[in-house]
Amino acid sequence: MLLEGEEKQLTILREQLKAASVSERKMTGVGFYTKFKIPKKLKGIPNKESIKFGDVVAEISRLNHGAGFLLYIENGYLSMLEGYCYDEKWPEEILNFKLKYSSDDKRDIESIKNKLSGAVVH
């Protein structure tokens, strides 16, 4: 869901994800970090800054307050996915979950486009 949309940058990032391998996964107790390895032969997005964004949240059966996710991009390439929960321990096993966008199930695609293009929004 983090990469859904017709914007060119999201299309490039989806292509990267298709070819990605997981280079490391670290559980933190309150979530996880999953690092990606992306073949450099693939095209990167033009923005060379470090970017992170996350507008997807989850209702998870064993979490009272749900979870959130952040996607990190470094030098135009997917770098890492972070999952985290609020004030509780990440469950060892997830039996069921429901993903949705944090803004009432409707994505603020303009905000995502601005982050990916490096635009400064006030």
C-alpha positions as CSV (number, residue, x, y, z in Angstrom):
1,M,0.0,0.0,0.0
2,L,2.9,2.4,0.6
3,L,3.8,2.2,-3.0
4,E,0.3,2.3,-4.6
5,G,-0.3,5.1,-7.0
6,E,0.2,6.1,-10.6
7,E,3.0,8.6,-9.9
8,K,6.3,7.9,-11.8
9,Q,8.4,7.8,-8.6
10,L,6.0,5.2,-7.1
11,T,6.2,3.1,-10.3
12,I,10.0,3.1,-10.1
13,L,10.0,2.1,-6.5
14,R,7.6,-0.7,-7.2
15,E,10.0,-2.0,-9.8
16,Q,12.8,-1.9,-7.2
17,L,10.7,-3.8,-4.7
18,K,10.0,-6.6,-7.3
19,A,13.8,-7.1,-7.6
20,A,14.6,-6.5,-3.9
21,S,16.0,-9.0,-1.5
22,V,15.9,-8.7,2.3
23,S,19.5,-8.1,3.5
24,E,18.6,-7.9,7.2
25,R,15.6,-8.0,9.5
26,K,15.8,-6.9,13.1
27,M,13.1,-7.2,15.7
28,T,13.1,-4.4,18.3
29,G,10.5,-5.6,20.7
30,V,8.1,-2.9,19.6
31,G,8.4,-3.5,15.9
32,F,10.9,-4.3,13.2
33,Y,13.4,-3.0,10.7
34,T,13.7,-4.8,7.3
35,K,16.6,-3.7,5.2
36,F,16.5,-4.2,1.4
37,K,19.2,-4.8,-1.1
38,I,18.3,-3.4,-4.5
39,P,20.2,-4.2,-7.7
40,K,21.9,-0.9,-8.7
41,K,21.2,-1.7,-12.4
42,L,17.6,-0.6,-11.7
43,K,16.6,3.0,-12.1
44,G,16.4,5.1,-9.0
45,I,14.0,8.0,-8.4
46,P,15.6,11.4,-9.2
47,N,15.5,12.7,-5.6
48,K,18.9,12.0,-4.0
49,E,17.9,13.0,-0.5
50,S,17.0,10.7,2.3
51,I,13.3,10.3,2.4
52,K,10.9,8.5,4.7
53,F,7.2,8.4,4.6
54,G,4.4,6.3,6.0
55,D,0.7,6.7,5.6
56,V,-0.3,3.1,6.2
57,V,-1.5,1.8,9.6
58,A,-2.7,-1.6,10.7
59,E,-5.2,-3.0,13.0
60,I,-3.5,-6.2,14.4
61,S,-5.4,-8.7,16.5
62,R,-2.9,-8.7,19.4
63,L,-2.2,-5.0,19.5
64,N,-4.6,-2.7,21.3
65,H,-3.4,0.5,19.6
66,G,-2.4,-0.8,16.2
67,A,0.8,-0.3,14.2
68,G,2.4,2.0,11.7
69,F,4.9,1.7,8.9
70,L,7.6,3.9,7.5
71,L,9.4,3.3,4.2
72,Y,12.9,4.7,3.9
73,I,14.5,5.7,0.6
74,E,18.3,6.5,0.3
75,N,19.8,8.0,-2.8
76,G,16.8,7.2,-4.9
77,Y,16.5,3.5,-3.8
78,L,14.4,1.6,-1.3
79,S,16.4,1.2,1.8
80,M,14.3,-0.1,4.7
81,L,10.7,-0.8,6.0
82,E,10.0,0.0,9.6
83,G,7.0,-1.4,11.4
84,Y,6.2,-0.1,14.9
85,C,3.5,-0.3,17.6
86,Y,2.4,2.2,20.3
87,D,3.1,1.5,23.9
88,E,3.0,-2.2,23.8
89,K,5.1,-5.2,22.7
90,W,5.1,-6.3,19.1
91,P,3.3,-9.7,18.9
92,E,5.5,-12.8,18.2
93,E,2.7,-14.1,15.9
94,I,0.2,-12.1,13.9
95,L,-2.9,-14.1,13.2
96,N,-4.9,-11.4,11.4
97,F,-4.6,-7.8,10.4
98,K,-6.2,-5.0,8.4
99,L,-4.3,-2.3,6.6
100,K,-5.6,1.1,5.8
101,Y,-4.4,4.6,5.1
102,S,-3.9,6.8,8.1
103,S,-6.2,9.6,6.7
104,D,-9.6,7.9,6.8
105,D,-8.8,5.3,4.1
106,K,-8.2,8.0,1.5
107,R,-4.6,8.6,0.6
108,D,-3.1,12.1,0.6
109,I,-1.2,11.4,-2.6
110,E,-0.1,15.0,-3.0
111,S,1.9,14.8,0.2
112,I,3.5,11.6,-1.0
113,K,4.4,13.1,-4.4
114,N,5.9,16.2,-2.6
115,K,8.1,14.0,-0.4
116,L,9.3,11.9,-3.3
117,S,10.1,14.9,-5.5
118,G,11.9,16.7,-2.7
119,A,9.4,19.6,-2.6
120,V,9.3,21.6,0.6
121,V,5.8,21.9,1.9
122,H,4.9,24.5,4.5
